[in-house]
């Protein structure tokens, strides 16, 4: 498949990461969308609802990675198309699954799960139960060994994603922690890029050492991707991002920007920061975001987050050393560069970003 040859991608503006990524993946995106198109013919209201989500200018990153990884491992993109489609469907389902409609109160004489534990966790628990059942069926009735392995990886990925979502829901109940944040996104996003890449390598007949390298590439790329996405929620613009921004602030989601700023602030500044966040959440307004970004700049959190993202993108590229074949391997490295090497107006580190703060945020 025709592609750009070089993996040396100059850093781009943060708000252009999605555009650059989509442009790079365009041939693979077309393949995936052609395969998705027949699955839900427009005959019922259900079809219309599904297609509204499925064909909403999606990036198809996970699906495209499966196709490229299969080429890099010695197969063809078409070999991995069913895997790419499966992961695209799984990812889309995860995006629309938070729509609960019936509002029931009691089941089997007890409060419904969403009444006892909250709607979001109930959705995640439902996912986990479904895929756990799927895993049981696979272990009991697995057929061809290669197909069984693919199903096992797919199922494990879905289960990890559920656990990552549960960690995300629980994140606001704990002090800001980089360790907790990375653990969460490793499960929630890292697994959803690790699994399609590993499945593709498996289908291509890659030897175990290569599969391990592809798996590491996907995991580290997923972490870098989520760090970039979380930075965009504070630093990007809605037109370029193609989605509403500021939700992380309102929902108390983890962010390296806030984690570093929290540890770099003085006790007095930390209380001011916490007060601004509480007010924004109570009013359900993102007007405080500009003030928060200014505080992040003051303490060097943006530059630190850029380096954290670049570190995982570099790990992804290094994981490709000694495995795979060009030009697909070069393409995978280029994708890591786009995701991990972004910039904004570069604030300088200040005295607020002390060595003590750096050590605290890492630990």
VENGI-V553863 format. One record per residue. N is the residue number from 0. SS is DSSP state (~ for helix, > for strand, _ for the rest). PHI is phi in whole degrees, 0 to 359 (999 if undefined). OMEGA is omega in degrees with one decimal (999 if undefined). Layout:
n=(N:N)
ss=(SS:SS)
phi=(PHI:PHI)
omega=(OMEGA:OMEGA)
This chain:
n=(0:1:2:3:4:5:6:7:8:9:10:11:12:13:14:15:16:17:18:19:20:21:22:23:24:25:26:27:28:29:30:31:32:33:34:35:36:37:38:39:40:41:42:43:44:45:46:47:48:49:50:51:52:53:54:55:56:57:58:59:60:61:62:63:64:65:66:67:68:69:70:71:72:73:74:75:76:77:78:79:80:81:82:83:84:85:86:87:88:89:90:91:92:93:94:95:96:97:98:99:100:101:102:103:104:105:106:107:108:109:110:111:112:113:114:115:116:117:118:119:120:121:122:123:124:125:126:127:128:129:130:131:132:133:134:135:136:137:138:139:140:141:142:143:144:145:146:147:148:149:150:151:152:153:154:155:156:157:158:159:160:161:162:163:164:165:166:167:168:169:170:171:172:173:174:175:176:177:178:179:180:181:182:183:184:185:186:187:188:189:190:191:192:193:194:195:196:197:198:199:200:201:202:203:204:205:206:207:208:209:210:211:212:213:214:215:216:217:218:219:220:221:222:223:224:225:226:227:228:229:230:231:232:233:234:235:236:237:238:239:240:241:242:243:244:245:246:247:248:249:250:251:252:253:254:255:256:257:258:259:260:261:262:263:264:265:266:267:268:269:270:271:272:273:274:275:276:277:278:279:280:281:282:283:284:285:286:287:288:289:290:291:292:293:294:295:296:297:298:299:300:301:302:303:304:305:306:307:308:309:310:311:312:313:314:315:316:317:318:319:320:321:322:323:324:325:326:327:328:329:330:331:332:333:334:335:336:337:338:339:340:341:342:343:344:345:346:347:348:349:350:351:352:353:354:355:356:357:358:359:360:361:362)
ss=(_:_:_:_:_:_:_:_:_:_:_:>:>:~:~:~:~:~:~:~:~:~:~:~:~:~:~:~:~:~:~:~:~:~:~:~:~:~:~:~:_:_:_:_:~:~:~:~:~:~:~:~:~:~:_:_:_:_:_:_:~:~:~:~:~:~:~:~:~:~:~:~:_:_:_:_:~:~:~:~:~:~:~:~:~:~:~:~:~:~:~:~:~:~:~:~:_:_:_:_:_:_:_:_:_:>:>:_:_:>:>:_:~:~:~:~:~:_:~:~:~:~:~:~:~:~:~:~:~:~:~:~:~:~:~:~:~:~:~:~:~:_:_:_:~:~:~:~:~:~:~:~:~:~:~:~:~:~:~:~:~:~:~:~:~:~:~:~:~:~:~:~:~:_:_:_:_:~:~:~:~:~:~:~:~:~:~:~:~:~:~:~:~:~:~:~:~:~:~:~:~:~:~:_:_:_:_:~:~:~:~:~:~:~:~:~:~:~:~:~:~:~:~:~:~:~:~:~:~:~:~:~:~:~:~:_:_:~:~:~:~:_:_:_:_:_:~:~:~:~:~:_:_:_:_:~:~:~:~:~:~:~:~:~:_:_:~:~:~:~:~:~:~:~:~:~:~:~:~:~:~:~:~:_:_:_:_:_:~:~:~:~:~:~:~:~:~:~:_:_:~:~:~:~:~:~:~:~:~:~:~:~:~:~:~:~:~:~:~:_:_:_:_:_:_:_:_:~:~:~:~:~:~:~:~:~:~:~:~:~:_:>:>:_:_:_:_:_:_:_:_:_:_:_:~:~:~:~:~:~:~:~:_)
phi=(999:295:204:292:273:267:263:273:254:293:304:247:295:306:288:256:302:297:298:294:294:298:296:294:267:308:299:286:300:298:300:295:292:295:285:285:306:284:291:231:299:283:237:230:296:297:302:295:295:295:293:301:277:288:243:262:54:287:284:59:297:296:295:296:300:298:294:291:297:297:297:295:272:110:259:242:301:295:302:263:300:300:294:300:295:300:289:293:295:298:296:296:300:295:280:251:283:271:248:261:241:277:66:294:254:227:219:54:76:229:302:301:302:291:281:274:238:101:298:297:291:297:299:295:297:299:301:299:293:300:282:293:298:301:295:297:299:297:292:275:233:303:258:307:300:294:296:299:294:299:297:296:295:300:293:298:299:299:295:296:298:297:294:296:295:296:296:297:296:273:304:297:274:230:298:304:213:294:300:294:298:295:299:294:284:297:282:281:249:302:293:281:251:297:294:298:293:294:300:296:297:297:297:282:82:294:289:306:296:293:302:297:294:296:298:296:303:297:296:291:296:298:295:299:298:290:299:297:297:291:293:299:298:257:250:270:232:293:296:289:288:73:201:290:252:96:293:299:297:292:266:75:290:291:206:303:300:287:299:293:299:303:281:276:289:286:301:294:295:296:291:298:297:297:296:298:292:299:295:298:288:294:272:51:225:259:299:283:300:298:296:296:297:299:294:300:298:303:259:79:291:291:297:296:294:302:291:298:297:298:298:286:296:297:298:297:296:295:296:276:295:82:230:73:230:276:274:296:298:298:295:298:295:295:297:298:295:297:288:265:245:233:214:226:306:275:289:273:297:245:298:298:272:282:300:296:295:299:294:294:290:290:264)
omega=(-177.1:-177.9:173.3:-172.0:-170.3:174.2:-179.1:-176.7:178.7:179.0:178.0:176.9:-177.4:-175.5:179.4:-177.4:-178.1:-179.9:-179.3:179.9:180.0:178.6:-179.5:-174.6:-169.4:-179.7:-179.9:177.6:179.3:178.1:-177.4:-177.2:175.5:178.6:179.5:-169.6:-177.7:-169.9:-177.8:178.3:-174.4:179.4:-175.4:176.9:177.1:178.2:-178.3:179.3:-179.7:-178.3:176.6:178.5:-171.2:-176.4:-179.0:177.7:-178.1:179.8:-178.3:-176.7:-176.1:180.0:179.8:178.0:178.5:-178.8:-178.4:180.0:178.4:175.9:-178.8:-178.4:175.6:178.5:175.8:179.1:-178.9:177.4:-173.8:-175.2:177.0:177.6:179.9:179.9:-178.9:-179.2:176.5:176.9:179.2:-179.5:-179.8:177.5:-179.3:-179.0:-175.5:-170.6:-176.1:-179.9:179.6:-169.4:-166.2:175.3:178.3:-177.9:-172.0:172.5:179.7:175.8:-179.7:176.6:175.5:-177.8:-177.5:175.1:-176.8:-172.8:-178.1:-175.3:-174.8:-179.9:177.5:177.1:-179.3:178.0:176.6:176.4:-176.4:179.5:179.7:-174.9:172.7:175.4:177.2:179.0:178.3:178.7:-179.1:-178.6:-177.7:-171.1:179.0:-179.1:178.2:-171.8:-178.5:178.6:179.0:178.8:178.5:179.4:179.7:178.7:179.6:-178.6:178.7:178.2:-179.5:179.7:178.4:179.0:177.5:179.1:176.7:177.3:177.6:176.5:178.4:179.6:-176.9:-173.1:-177.7:-178.1:-177.2:175.5:179.9:-175.3:176.9:179.2:-179.7:179.3:-178.8:177.0:-179.3:-175.0:174.5:178.8:-171.0:-176.4:179.7:-178.4:-177.6:169.9:177.0:-172.2:179.5:178.8:178.9:178.3:-180.0:178.0:177.8:-179.7:179.0:179.7:-178.9:177.6:-174.7:-178.8:175.9:179.2:178.1:178.4:177.6:179.0:178.8:177.2:-177.7:-178.8:-178.2:177.6:178.5:178.1:178.1:-179.9:-178.6:176.4:178.0:-179.6:179.9:175.8:179.6:-178.5:178.4:-168.6:-175.4:173.6:-170.2:-178.7:-179.7:-177.8:-179.5:179.4:177.0:178.5:178.9:-178.3:179.2:178.6:-176.2:-175.4:179.8:-179.1:179.7:177.5:176.0:179.1:-179.8:-179.7:-178.9:-179.3:178.7:-177.1:-178.7:-177.7:166.6:179.9:179.4:178.8:-179.2:178.9:176.4:178.6:-179.8:179.2:178.9:179.6:179.4:-179.5:179.0:-178.5:-179.3:-179.6:-176.4:-178.5:-178.9:-178.0:-178.5:-175.2:-179.0:177.7:179.0:180.0:177.5:177.3:176.8:178.7:-178.2:-174.9:175.5:-176.2:-178.0:179.2:178.9:178.9:175.3:-178.9:178.2:178.7:-179.9:180.0:-179.7:174.8:176.5:177.4:178.1:179.7:-179.4:179.6:-179.4:-177.7:177.4:178.8:173.1:-178.5:176.2:6.0:-176.3:179.0:177.5:178.4:177.6:178.6:179.7:178.3:177.4:179.5:179.9:-177.1:-171.1:-175.1:177.9:-177.7:165.9:172.1:-166.9:174.1:178.3:175.4:-179.7:179.3:179.2:-179.8:-175.5:176.3:179.8:178.9:179.3:-180.0:-177.5:-175.9:179.7:-176.8:999)
